[in-house]
Amino acid sequence: MEVILINDAKVKIMLTAEDLREFAINCDAAESDADLRRRFKDVLRRADDICGTNIGSSRVMVQLFQSREGGCELFVTRLSPTPPSEKPPSERGTAYVFERLR
């Protein structure tokens, strides 16, 4: 897994085929939203640990591009300007918008 911080609201995550197996992500499979969110939440947590950000704890848009080598690239963009910890409890939570691009 390689993570590049593009700016304070966007990261690029590159996952190898081995990373996809580790996170149990199959880019070709039609998975339920709940399964996909849980798996990507694990990826985002690790990316946050690597970069020292908290993008994974915000509402985000994920763009997924498959690579020829069996891995993929994710562009993760924070959609909410305020981190959840600074919002009232009723507005906290993580939401994901997924866009698969080929």
URRA-V839443 format. One record per residue. PHI is phi in whole degrees, -180 to 180 (* if undefined). OMEGA is omega in degrees with one decimal (* if undefined). BURIAL is # if it has 9 or more other ideal C-beta (glycine too) atoms within 8 Angstrom, else .. Layout:
BEGIN
phi={PHI,PHI}
omega={OMEGA,OMEGA}
burial={BURIAL,BURIAL}
END
This chain:
BEGIN
phi={*,-125,-125,-121,-81,-83,-158,-69,-120,-146,-131,-111,-118,-108,-113,-82,-60,-65,-61,-62,-66,-60,-89,58,-108,-118,-66,-90,-78,-90,-103,-68,-57,-65,-64,-64,-62,-62,-68,-70,-62,-63,-63,-66,-60,-66,-63,-61,-63,-69,-91,74,-106,-132,-62,-66,-97,-111,-74,-133,-112,-116,-108,-114,-123,-77,-103,-68,-84,101,-98,-158,-118,-117,-108,-112,-118,-71,-96,-93,-74,-110,-57,-55,-66,-97,-96,-61,-52,-69,-104,-77,139,-113,-124,-127,-116,-108,-134,-95,-120,-123}
omega={176.1,-177.5,177.6,176.4,-179.1,173.1,-175.0,-179.6,-175.7,174.1,172.8,179.9,177.4,-179.3,175.2,175.9,177.4,176.8,179.5,176.6,179.5,-179.5,-179.9,178.6,174.9,-175.2,-178.7,-175.0,174.0,-177.9,176.3,-179.9,-178.0,178.6,-178.9,179.2,-179.2,-179.0,179.2,176.2,176.0,178.4,-178.3,176.4,-179.9,177.8,176.5,178.1,-178.5,-175.2,-176.3,179.8,173.7,-179.8,-178.3,179.7,-180.0,171.8,-173.7,168.8,-179.8,173.5,-175.5,176.3,178.4,177.3,-179.3,-176.8,178.4,177.7,177.1,173.8,178.1,169.6,-175.7,-177.8,176.5,179.6,-179.8,-176.5,-176.7,177.0,-177.2,-177.5,-180.0,179.3,174.3,-177.7,-178.0,-178.3,-178.0,177.3,-179.3,176.5,-178.6,171.8,-176.4,177.3,179.4,-179.8,179.8,*}
burial={#,.,#,.,.,.,.,.,.,#,#,#,#,#,#,#,.,.,#,#,.,.,#,.,#,.,#,.,.,.,.,.,.,.,.,#,#,.,#,#,#,#,#,#,#,#,#,#,.,.,#,.,#,.,#,#,#,#,#,#,#,#,#,#,#,.,.,.,.,.,#,#,#,#,#,#,#,#,#,.,.,.,#,#,.,.,#,.,.,.,.,.,.,#,.,#,#,#,.,.,.,.}
END
